[in-house]
Amino acid sequence: MPQKITVAVAQASTQPTVAATLDALAKVTRHAASRGVHLILFPEAYLGGYPRTCDFGTAVGARAPHGRDQFLEYFHAATDLGDTPAGAGDDWVNRKLPLPRGKEYRGDGTREALEKISRETGVFIVCGVIERAGGSLYCSAIYVDPRDGALGKRRKVMPTASERLIWAQGSPATLKAVTTELNGVRLTIGSGICWENYMPLLRQSLYAQNVNLYLAPTADSRDTWLPLMRTVAAEGRTFVLSANQCVRRRELPDWIATAAPNGSNGEDYVSRGGSCIVGPLGEVLRDPIWEVSTDDTEDPSAALSVAEIDLEDCERGRLDMDVAGSYSRNDAFKLTQPQCSQQRPCTNCVQADAACVPSQRPARQSRVNPEYARALEERILELEAERGSDLDLRSGQPLDPDTPPSFRTTDVRTSESQGPSQMPMLVDERPADVASPAIRVVPDSLRNHQDIQAASTPSITMLPALAPSSPNPMTLDEASYETRIPPQTQDELVRVFLERVNPRYPFLHEETFIAWYDTWKSSRSLGVPLPQDERWKAFFIKMAFAVSLLIAPRVSARDMKASQALYLSSMASLDTVFSCLDPVLHAQAYLLCTLHALHSPSSQTVLTMISAAMRCCVIAQLHLPTIESKAEDPLLEMQIRRRVFWSAYAIDRLISWVYHVPCSLVDEDIQVEPFANMNDDEIKAWQSRTDRLEQVESVPRRTQVSSALHLIRGRRIQSRILSIMMRADYGQRFEESHQWRLHMLEVLNQWKAQLLPHSDPLSSGYTSEGWVGMLYNYTVLLLYRPTQQNVCDMVVERCIKACTDMALTFWKYLKGRQTAQLWPGLLSQFGIGITLLYCLWLVPPSRRPAALQSSKVGTAVRTCSVILAVLSERWTQAEPLRDVFDLLADAIPVHCGPHDLDGSRISTDGIQHQLPRLNAIVVNKDILRMLTEMATEDYPWDEDRTANLAGWSSSDVHTAHDCPLCWDAPAGLEGFPPVGFAPGSLWPAFDGTTAHSFTVSPEGYPFFPGLLGSIEF
């Protein structure tokens, strides 16, 4: 299977300031994201600048004063990434270095700015920077992942010629490659900066790490550079990306230009560029770009080389050569770094004050099935917990209770057994002291890990060890459970919530929530309770912890137990929330409870929580236009109120669709506009402005809430369909009508047409083609749910296509761990499978259309069975769904003739006694109807039975005259609710005015805010 990603090199030039250069970088990266780019490389010294033509007033044995002034200017232009002069390695990556007093981050904020750009665009950024650390400058390259932020940074180990005067030499320890996963493809990325690529042994050290993406940011624009890049690519059987700046003399900084020779032409090039992309056989995929920069025009396309690459070409190239393996003759030649003769950190690294990096080649991955290893590991932990903490099941030896606290091998879960979605952690067991913190996060460096993993949400195992005297593992003191979570893990859980939950349901303002968290954390560190009027903050913090533990695609039993303990602890303080007079807080509290309930195997809990949240919204009048506010920040208050309501609305409509129950609040009673497409930090900035919104700020753009706005638009369409189906006169007036369905299908197709131009077929975000298709097909299935009365070729074909596409897409995301496991998601997949089987049961073999005879139908049925089996492993309450579906799938033939059937109905043994349980779990009356008919009635295959009782056809066309949704209130229909789908009314203004903040296309609909990243919940 191809392992394809899209990469780009940007031929960009340094701007006068770091801030301006970061703005230019953001612009180019956003443009690259719009073209589907997953990784982009910027040139050497892009941030900070490459001081071409400057001699810094030096000659052998002499330094002029003006040269020192020039170095001072260059020093101030450099960036501070917050690292130490020696390089702190993983401690810098994991933010373990101490913070300056009064600051929340180290350095000048450049690292944080790059991480924000990467996170917002979904693009992996590699950028050359001039790094200031202590009194020295380093030429560095930083790797920034859109999910995990900075993964690593390397410093140039050998500056060239005059560069050695102004740049210090970096530690060879920084030559460590980084690994990540982009578009489902695993990458090992290394880089050689400029003329380091002329160093054979340095290249070999990267080849030995099995890099499949070799990056070469450079300042060399000579014609000899391309042959070197082709050599590196062919030698290492790796893709090579090289980026250089294109600079005219007049674009050099003033402090350099003043020292330029008299009479120099300001339009001549001091660097012509030459950025290129080369394949693993040395073939040039993108020719060098000459004499053009991304900053020359508004459209950076001319200076942006983009290529789709298949990483499996690297393995194909190693058929005949692998210079780090089969072609290395390592029996005769060997490249070594200083060997470690003792436990790390070794003496060599301590003396060098450098990060300790193993010199051995990374071990091959185990051939043991990682899923089997993970399940076995968790079972061992469960058995050990049941038998007490005095026996190590792996060794069979008793553990000495008098030994000091130590890390036991049974508590280690390595990254191999966890998969990419989990973070390795060790549990520090103190058998005699339950009151003290019983867990500790151990950095990967203690396990000799060689990779920096870039993955999705970590699955954090954090159940503390119990004292031997505890007879029951669940007799934890929930009220103080959160005190056993280390501060670092608390910070991680908050980050997970803000980055993965809040973008889709942004009912908590980020800055406000962090302030609550800081207050709560400060009281914990001081050992004093929160003030009486602030104790409600503890509920939000602990509930956010509980939700964060559950949102990983793979959640362990320990995670679920830890989340439940935190949930019980937070619910004990729910009364403090309701003691506050602010009704918005009440709604926010119930929304957090609802998010936790979505992962709970109880349909009644889910329905109860979202109903309570919507009721709180109504009490707070959040569904009405914003009332006059006397708050210090009225715009912030208005936007928070809107975000709370529309987050509750999106979840309420999701639940109404899954369970086919009435919405908690009908659309006709909703008068408030959706919230603005603004980042959290922009709301307060906009509040302080006195001028109106500039046109340039009104253009479509991607923000942290764009995904939520996209989702709300789709939910509003589903809500309108549900409101029609819930009418008392639906059976008499609308059930047999095809015209209103065609009307809503037009609205749905318009929504899809608006979104598809911005979707990315290689992305896993909510505007990828897969997710757009799933929401579209869910809605089609809602419109055309099959019955014995409406069955016809058109209905069957639409249902079959929707069901097969959804089942296969959901399995793709579930298998790739790109979606969280929600209880409503399980029920929706069960409904899809039942609908597929019902169509097979409903239509006799002689009348089956081509859609029912497709091989995809059988594949989709098997896929639904696998999905239910996988999800029932998490929730035992789902086992009846799995068992009943498998019985039906075995009984209903996919491809057969009437003579192949045993009897006039399917065997109901093992199904009918499960129906009462299914009624409580499924709730959805349409799914239960189909299930009951299949289990209790004969095949409806009577040859004399009239087909297509409804008279619908695929050739039907929507006409306003016949559509009840288009009638202008004719007699008897004055009370029919208006559809209200004027496209422009669905997008918000920034400040409560009627002016819309999005441009409108010539067709009359507003553009969507743009591409989204991999935010799953």
N, C-alpha and C positions, 0 to 999 in steps of 0.2 A: 504494500500500500504506500503510495507516495507520501513523503514527509515534507510538505511544502510550506514555506513561509515567504513573505515578501520583505525584501530588505532595500535600504536606500543609503546613498552617500550624498552628503550636502556639501557643495562647494561654497561655503559661506566665509565671510570676512569679518574680523573683529570690529566691533563698533567702538565709539569713543569712551564708553563707560561699561562696566560690568552689567549694570541694570539694562542699558540699551541692548547689549549683546544678548542678555537673557530674553528680552522681548523679541528680538529677531529670531532667536532659537525657538521660542514658543510658536511664532508665526509659521516658521518652516515646518515644525513638527506637526502642527495642526493640519497644514496642507498635506503632509505625508500621510497622516491618519486618514484624510479624506480619500486617498488613493489606495487604502488598504495596507499600508506599510506596517509591519510588526516591529522592525528594528531599524534605527537610523544611526549613522556614524557622522560625527562632526570632526573638523580637522584638528591637527596638533595645535595646542596653545590657543584654541579658539576663545576661551574665556581667559582674559589676561593679556593676550596678544603675543605675537612673535615679532621681536624688535629687529626687523630686517634693516640692514645697512648701518645699524648703529654700532660704533666701536667702543662706546662708553669711555672715550678719552684715554684709551690704554695703548701702550706699546710695551715691548719687553723691557722691564725695569722701570717703567714710568706710568703714572696715573694722573690725569689732568683733573682739576676741580670740577669742570663742567660735566665730566663723566660721572662723578659721584652724584651730581644733581639728577642726571639722567637715570641712574640706577634707583634713586629715591622715587622718581616718578613711576618707574616700572614696578618697584616694590609695592607702591600704593595701589597700582592698577591690578595687582594680583588678587586672587581669591583666598579666603580663609575657610577651609572645609572642616575645621575643628579637629584636625589630626595633630599628633605630636611630631617633633622633628625626626625621631627614630622610626615613626610609623607604628601605630598601635594595632594594626591588623584587624582581627575579628572584634576586638574591643571597640574599635572605631565603627565598624559595620553595625554592631549590635547596640551601639549607643551606651556603652558601659563606662565611658570616660566621665570623670566628674564635670559637673556643669559650673560655669562661672556664677558667682553670686548674683541673684536677681535676674538671671536669664533662663529661658526654657530650652535653649539649644546651644551648642558650641559653634564657634565660627561666626561668619558674617551672614548666614542664611542662604548662601548659594546652594548648598546641598539640599536644603528644604525646598528651595525654588525649583530645582531640577526634578525633585521627587514629585512636586505638585504638577508640573507640566507633564511628566510621564504618566502620572495617575489619571489626569484629566483627559489625555489623548489616547491612553491605552497603548502607547508606543514605548518600546525599550530603547533608551537613549544611551549612547556611548559618546563621550565628549572629551576633547582635549582641554586641559586647564593648566594654568600656571598657578601653582599652589604655594601659599605662604605659610610656613610653619616655623615658629621661632624667628630667627633672623635670616633664614635661608629660603630660597625659592626652589621649587621642584617642578619639572615638567611631568604632568600626570595625565592619566586617562581614568575616568570614573564610569562605572557601570551602574545604570539606574533602571530598575525593573518597575513596571507599572503597578504591580501588586505589592511587592515587598520593599520598594524603595532602593536605596543604595546597596548593591550586593558586594561591592568591592571597589578597590582603587589600586592602581599600580603606578609607580614612579619610574621614570626613565633611568635605567641603571648606568647608561653611558652617554652623556651629552657629547655632542660633536663639536670639535674645533672651538670657536669662540664661545659656544654655548656653555663650555665648562667654566667660564669666568663668572657667569651669572646664575647658573643652575647647579645645585648640589646633586650628587649621585644618589639615586634611590637604592633601597635595599633589594637584593635579588629575591628576597622572600615575597615581594609583591608580584613576581611572575606567575603566581598561582592563577590558574584559569577559574572561571566561575561557570556554574551550570544553572540553567533555568528552563522553563517550558513555555513556549509561545505557540499559540494556535494548536496546542496538543502535540507539538514537536519538541523533543528534548534537545537542548543545545549545550555544547561546551565551548565557551568563548574565551579566547586569549587574544592578547594584543602585543605587537612590537611597534614601538614608537620611532618613526623616521629611520635613521641609519642604524638603529638596533637591528634592523632586518638584514644588515650586511654581516651580522655576527652569527656564524654557523651554529655555534654551541647554544646561543640563546634561542635560535629557531628550533633547534633540536629539543630544548627543554619544554617548549610549547607543544611540539609534535608528540612528545612522550606523554603529555596529558590528554592525548586523543582529541584535540580540538577539531571541531568541524566548521567553526566560523573563526577565521583568523583576521583580525582587524589591524590595519596599518595606517593610523593617522600620521600625516607627514607634513614637512615643510619643503620637500624636494620637488621642484617642478621641471627637472631635467628630463630629456628624452630617455635617459637610461633607467628611469624609475619603473616604467611599465614592464620592461624585461625582467626586472627583479621581482615584481609582483607575480608575474607568470611563473617564474622559477619557484617562488615560495608556494604557490598554489599547487603546481605539479609535484613538487618535492613532498609536500605534506599531505597531498590528496585532500585538500581542504578548500572551502570557498574563501576568497580573499577580498576584503573591502578596503579601499584606500581613499582617504579624503584629504584634500589640500585646500588652502585658502587661495583666492584670486584677488590680488591687491595691486592697485595703482600707487605710484609714488605719492600722489596728492592725498591718498587715504591714510598715510602713515600719521602717527600722533605728532602733534606740534613739537614736542620735545625731541623727536627724531628729525622731523623735517627741517628744523633750524640748523641741524648739523649736516644736512645734505649738501653735496657739492653744488657750487654756483652754476647756474645755467641748466640744471637738470630739468627735464620735461616732466611736468606733473602728471601727464596722461600715460607715460610709459609704465609698463608692468614690472614690478619688482618680484612678482610671483604670478605665473600664468595659470596655475591650477594643475590639472592633470588627474582629477579624481576618477576612479575606475572601479569596476567589479570584474573579478576573474573566477572562472570555474575550477573545479578540482583536477582537471586534466590540463590546466594551463590555458584553456580557451578564454578569450576575452568576451565576457558577456555584455559589458557596457564599455564602449570606448572612452578614453580620457576626454574630459571636458576642458576646453581651453578658453581662457580670456572671457569668462562670464561668471558672475557671482549671484547667489540667491538674493542679494540685496540690490541688484542693479535695476530690477523691475518689481512691480507689485506682485506679479505671478512668478514664483520661484521655480517653476517647472524646468526652465532651460538649464538651471544649474543643479538640478536634483536628479541623480541617476537612480532609477528604480528597477528592480529585477525580482521575478519570482524564482526561487531556487528550491530544488529538491535535495534535502540533506542526505538522502540515500545514495546520491551520486558519489558521496565520499567513500562509502563502502564499495560501490561498484569500481571506483578507481583503485581500490586496494587489492583487486584481483592480482595485479602484477607487481605492486610495490607498496610496502608499508615501512617507512624508514624508522618507525619506532618499534617495529615488530619483526615481521618475516624478512624484511630487507635491511635489518640493522646489523647483523652479525655481532650481536652483543656478547658473544663468547670471546671475540677478539677486540672489540671496541666498546667502551662504556663511558657514558656521561654521568658524572656524579656530582652531587652537592655535598657539603660537609655532612658526614654521617652522624647519626644520633647514637651515642654509645650508652645512653642511660634514659631514664624516664624523662619525658618532655616536661617543661622546656629544657632542651639539652644545653650542655656547657657552651657549645659553639654559639648558639642563639642568644644565650644570656650575656655572653661577653660582647656580642655584637649589638645587644639591645634591640633585637629584631624579633619579629613574629616567627615562631617555630613552624617550619613546613617540612613534611616528610619528603625524602628524596625518592622513595619508591614509586613506581607507576601505580596508579589507582587499581585496586583489585577488581577483577571481573565480577559482574553481578551474579548473585546466586541463581542457580537454575530451579530452586525451590519456588513453587507457586507462592507469591507474596500474600495472596488472600488466605491461603491455607496456613501460612506461617503466622499471620496476624490473628486468625481465629484460634490457633493453637496457643499463642501467647496469652490471649485474653482468657482462655479456658484455664490455663495454668494459674493465672492471677486469681481467678474466681475460686478455684479449688484451694489455693493457699489461704485466701481470706476465710473460707469455710472452716479450715482446719486450724486456724490460728496463725499467729506470726512467729511460732517457735520452730518451724520446720521449713527447710528450703526444699521444695519439691524437685528441683532440678538435680540436686546432689543427693537428696535423701538424708542429709545430715542435719541434726538439730543446730539451731543458731544459738550462740552463746549470748544470753541476755546481759551479761556484764561487759560485753565488748563495747567500745565507743560507737557513737552513731556512724554508720557507714552506708555505702550504696550497695545494694544487693543486686546480683545479676538478674534475678527474676523480675526486677522492676525496670529493667532497661528495655526500651523498644526502639530499635534502630530504624533509620530512615528506610532501609530496604524493606522491612516488614510493614512499615506504615504506609508506604506510597507517598506520593507528592503532596498529599493534603494534610500531613501531620508533622508536628514539630517534636523531635526527640526530647524526652524529659526523663529525669531520674527522680525517684522519690526517696527522700531522706527519712529513714524510719527510726524513730526514737521510742522504743518500746515502753519506756517508763514515764514518759512525759507527754500526755495527750494535750495538755493546755498550751504547750509551746508550739510554734509553727512546725509542721511535720512534712513540709515539702520544700524543695529547693530546685530552681532551674539551673541546670548545669550546661555551660556553653559547649558547643560541638567540639571545640578545640581539645577538651579533656578526653574525647573519644577518638582522637586522631582522624576525625573526618576531614576529607580533603576538598569536599565540595561546599560551596555556599548555595544552599537550596533556595530557589525562587519558586514558591508554590502558593496555593490558595490558603484559605483560613486554616491555621493549625488546629489540630484536635488535641486539646490540652488535658492530659490526664492529671488530675489533681486531688483525688480522694486521699485524705491523710491516713496514715497507718493508725491502727487502734491499739490500745494497751492490751496486754495479755488478759487482763481481768475483764475485758468487755466480752460478754457472752454472745452478743448480737452485733454483727457488723453495721447494722443500720441504727444503732442507738447513739447516733451523733447528736451533739448539742447544736441543732440547726441555728439557734439564735446567735451563736458566735462563730458560725462556720466560715464566714468570709474573712475572719481574722487569720485563718490558716493559709490564705493565699498570699504568696510573696508579693511585695510591691511591684516588682518587674512584671509578674504575670497579670496583676491587676491592670497595669498600664496597657499590656498587650490586649486584654479583653476589651478595654474601652476603645482602643484603636480599631479592633475588629468590628465592634458595633458601629462606630462612626463611618467606617469605610465600606461595610458590607450591608448593613441594615438601613442606616439613615438615608442613603441615596435613593432607595426605592420607597421608603415610607418616612419622609423627612419631618416627622412631627416634633423632633427635639432639635432646637437650635444648637449648633455645635459649640459655639463659644459659651453659651449659657450652660450647657450640660457639662462642659469641662470645668467651669467655675464651680458647679455643684460638686463635681468629683474632687476637685482640689480641696474644697472645704471639708468634705467627708474624709479624705485621706489625711489631711492635717490633723483632724481630731483624733484619728486612729494613731497617728505617730506620736501625738502628745499624751495618749492614754486618757483622754477626757471625752465625755459624751458631747454630742452636738447640742447647741442651745435648743431650748424647747421649741422655738418657732422655726427651727431649721431641721428638725429630725425627719421630716418628710423626705429630705434629700437621700437618706439612706435607702429608702424604698427604690428609688430610680436607679441608684448605683448597683445595688444587689440584683435587681431584676435585669439590668443590662448585662451583668455578668452571666446570669442564668441563660439569657437568650444567646449570648455570644458563644457559649459552650455548645450550643445545639445546631449552629448554622453551617458547620463543615459538612461537605458531602459524605464523609465517613466519620461517624461518631461512635466512640467506644462505650462499653457499658459503664466505665468509670465516669466518663463525661456526663452521661445521662443521670447517674446518681448524684454527681456533684451539682449539676444543674437543678435537680429536684430539691436538694438540700438548700441551695441558695433561694429557690423559689419559695419554699416554706418559710425561710427566714425573712424574706422580704414581705411576704403576705402578713407576717406578724406586725409589721409596721405600716400596713395600708391605712389604718385608722388615722395615722398622723397626716396622711395626704388629705383625707376628707375633713380634717379639722381646719385646713386652710380654706380661706374664703374664695380663692380663685378657682372657678369651675373649669378653666382650661387645664389646670393641673389634674383634675379628676379624670378628664378625658384622656390625657396623656398617660395616666397610670393604667387605665383600662386598656389602652392600646398596647402597652408593654405586656400586660397579662394576655392579651389576644395573641401577640407574636409568640409567646411561650406556648399557648394552647395549640397553635398551628402545628407544633411538633409533638403534640400529645395524642395518644390513640383514643380520643373520646370526642365523638361528634357533638355530644351534648355540651361539653365544655367549650368547644369552639363557637357554637351557636350562641351560648349564653354570654360569653365574653364580648363578642363583637356587638351583640345587641345592647349590652350595658355601655360600651364605648359610644355607640351612636346615640343612645339616650342622653349621655352626658353632653355630647355635642349639641343636642337640641336644647337641653337645659341652659347651656352656655350661649345659646343663640348663634352658634358658629355657622349655621346654614343660612343666616340672614346677612344682608349687607352690613359692613362694619359700622358700628355705632361711633358717635363722637368720642374720642379718647383723650384723656388728660395725662397719659403716660409720657415719660421723658422721650421715648422713641416710639411715636405712634405708628410709623411705617413698620418697624420691627414687630410691634404687637399685632398689627393687622396681618402681616405675612405669617407669623406663627399661628394665629387663629385659622388662617386659611390652610396652612400646611397640616394642622391637626385634623381639621374637618376632612380634607380631601384624602388624607392617609386613611382615616376611618372609612371613608366612602369606598376607596379602592378595595380594602379588605372585605367590607360588607358585600360589595358586588361579587367578589370572588366566592365568598361563602354562599351567597344566594344562588349563583350559577351552579356550584358543585352540588348543593343539596336541593336545588330547585324549590326554594322557599321564598316567600315575599321579602323584598328589601325592607330594611328597618326604617327607611325614610324614602318616600317616593320622590322622583325627580322634580315633580311639579311644585314641591314645597321648598326646593333649593334655589336660593336667589344669589348666593355668594359666588364671585368669580374664582377660578382656580388661582393658585399662588403664582408669583412671578418666577420667571426662569432666571433666577439670580443665585449666585453662590452666597453662603452665609455671611462671609466677610464683606460682601458688596452691599448688603441691606443697610447697615449702619452708615457706610460711606455715602450711599445715595441719600440717606436721611439728612445728612449735613449739607447737601447741595441745594442751591437756590435756583439754578437754571433748569430748563427742561431737558428731557432726554435727547442727547445728540443722535443724529441719524446713524452715525457709525456704531453707536452702542445698541441700536435697534436691530441689527442684522442677526440672523439665526446663528446660534453658537451653542456649544456644549457646556453645560454646567453640571454641578453635582446633583441637581434635581431634575435634569432633563429626562432621565429614565422614568421618574415618577409621573411627569407630565404625559409622556408617551403612554404609560400604562393607564392613566385616568381616562384618556381619550378612548381607548379600546373598551374599558369597563363601562363607559357611558353608553356605548352602542349596545353592549350586552344588557345593560340595565333597562334600556328602552324595550328590547325584545322581551325580557322577563316581565316587565310591567304589563305588556299586552297579554302574555300567557297567563298572568295571575288574575285577569279580569273575571268578574262573575259571569259575564256573557261570552266568554271566550269560546266555549263549546258551540254556542248557537251562531255566533257572528263571525268568528275569526279562524276557528280551527281548520275549516275546509277552504279558506281563502288563500290563494297563492299570491295575489297582488301585493298584500302588505309584506309578505316575505321577500318578494322581488324588490320592493321599496327599501327594506332594510339591507338587502344584499348589495344594492347600489351604494348605500352609505358605507357599508363595510368595505367594498372594493375601493371606494374613494379613499378611505383611511389607509388601506394597504398601499394604494398608489402613491400617497403622500410620503409614506414611510420607506418604501423600497429603494428610492434613489439614495437614501442615506444609510441603507443597511450594508453590512459587510459579510459576505458569504463565508469568510474564514474566521469570523469573530464568534464568541460565545455569549456576547452581551444581549440585552433585550431588544436591540434593533438589528441583530443578525437575521439572516434569512430564515434560519431555523426557528427562532423564537417568534418572529413575525408570523411565520406560517402556522405555528402551533396555536397562537391566539386567534388567528383567522379561522383555522379549521375547527377550533372549539366553538366558535360562534356559528359557523355553518351548521355544525352538528346540532346546536341549540335550535336553529331555525327549522331543520329538516329531520327531527327525531322520528324514526320510522314507526308506523303503526300498521295494523292490519287493514285500516281504511285508506291510508294514503300511499301504500306501497305501489311503486311503479319503477320503471327503469331509471328515471331521472333521480328519484329520491334515493334508491339503492346505490346508484353510481356516486352521488355526492357523499353519502354516508360512508361508503367503502373507501373512497379516496381520502376523506378527512381522517377516518380512523387509522388507516394504514400509515399515512404520513405522520400522524401524531405519535403512534406507537413506536415507529422506527426512529423518529427524531428524539423522543423522550429517552429511549434506550441508548441512543448515541451520547446524549448529554450525561445520563446516569453512569454509563460505562466509563466515560471520560472524566467523571467526578466534577462536572461543571454545573451541577445543580444540587441544591440542598434537598433533603428528604422531608417533605411535608406530608402530614396526614391527609389534607385535601388532595394533594398530588396523587397519593395512593388511590383514593376514591375515584378520582377522575380517570386514572388508567384502568381501574376495574370497570367503570362505565363504558370506556372505549371498547374494551374487550367484549363486554356483554352486547353492545350494539353490533359489533362485527358478527358474533354468533347468532344474534337475533335475525340479521339479514339473511344468513345462511339457512336458518330454521324457517324463515318466512317464505322464501322464494323456492318453488319446486325446481329441481335440476333442469327440467326441460325449458323453463322460462328464464333461467339465470342470464343476465346480461354479461357482456365481456368483462366488466369490472369484477364480477364475482368469480370468474373463472381464471383470474390472474394468479400467478404464482405468489405475488406479493401478499395475497390474502392469507395463505397458509403461513407465510413468514411472519406476518403481523400477529396472528393468533399465537404462534409459538413465542414471539417476543413479549406479548402481554403476559403469558404464563411465566416467563423468566422474570419480568419486572415484578410481578406479584410475589414470586418466590424470594427475590432479593429483599424486597421491602418488608416482607413478613418475618425475615430474620431479625429485623430491628424491633418490630412490634408483634408480639404473640397474638394480640387482639385481631390482627389481620389474617390469621391463619384460616378462618372460615371463608374469607374472600378467595384466598388462594385455592382452597380445596374445592369449593363449589365451581369456580371457573375451570379448574382442571377436569372435573367430572363432566361439565358441559362440553368442553373442548374435545374430550374423548368420545362423547356420545353423538355430537353433531358432525357429520362428515363434511369436509371442505369440498372435495371433488368426488361425486358419485352419481349413480342413477337410482331411481326409485327401488329397483330390485336389490340394491346393496343394503337397504335398511332392514333392521330387525324390529318389526312391528310398526304401528301407526304413530307412536310417540316415543320420545327418548326415555331411557330408564331413569327413574327419579330416586332410586335407592341412594341414600346419603345426601340428598339435596333438600327434600321437603322438611326434614326435621331441623335444618339449618336456617330456614326462612325467618323464624322469629328473631334470631340473632342478627340476621342480615338487615331486617327492618330497622333495628336500633342503630346499626353501624352506617348503612348506606343513606337512609332517609329519602333520597331522591326518588320521587314517585314514578318517574318515567323509567328509571333503571329497574326498580322493583316490579313495575308492570311487565316489562319484557322478561325479566327473570321468572316471574310467576307463570306467565303464559307458556314459556318453554318447559317449565317443570310440571305443569298441570294439564296442558291441552295437547290435542293431537296436532300433527303437522298440518298446517292449513294449505294442503296441496290438492284440494279438490279441483279436478279438471273443469268442473262446471262453474267454478267460482269466478266471478267477474274480476278481472285485473284492473288496477288503477281506478278505484272507486272515486277518488278525489278529482280525477280528470286533469292532473297536472302534467306538464310536458316541458322538456328542456327548451322548446322553441317559444315558450311563453315570454311575453315582453311586458314590462311594467308600463301601465297607462294610468295617468293621474285620474282619469274619469272613473275607472273601476277600483281604484285603491282607496280603502277607508282612511288611510293616513293622509291622503291628499285632499279629501273632501273639505269644503269650506263650511263646516258645521251644518250639514243638512238636517232636516227634521228628524228628530229622534236620536241624534248623535251629538247634541250640544255639549254633553259632558265628557266626550272622548278627549283624552289628554293630548295636547299638541306634541309633535315629535321634537321640535326645537333643535334641529341639527344644522342651524346656520353655522358653517365652519368657522367663521371669524369670531363667533361668540365663545368658542371653546378655549381661547388663549387669553391669558391675563394681561392687564396693564401693570406697570411697576408701582404706581402710587394710588391706585383706586380710581383713576379716571377712566373714561371710556376709550381712550386712545390705546390701540393694541401695540404690544411691544414686539410684534413679529411682522416681517414683510409678507406680502401676499403675492402669489403667483398669478400669471395672466389667466389661469383657469379659475381663479377666485378662491383658492384655499391657501392657508398659511403654511409656510415652510416649517418643517420640524427642526428642532434645535440642533440636530447634528448627530454624529456618531457617539455611541456610548461605549464604555469599557466593559470588562468582565465582572459585572457586579451581580452576584447571584444571591438570592435568599428564598 
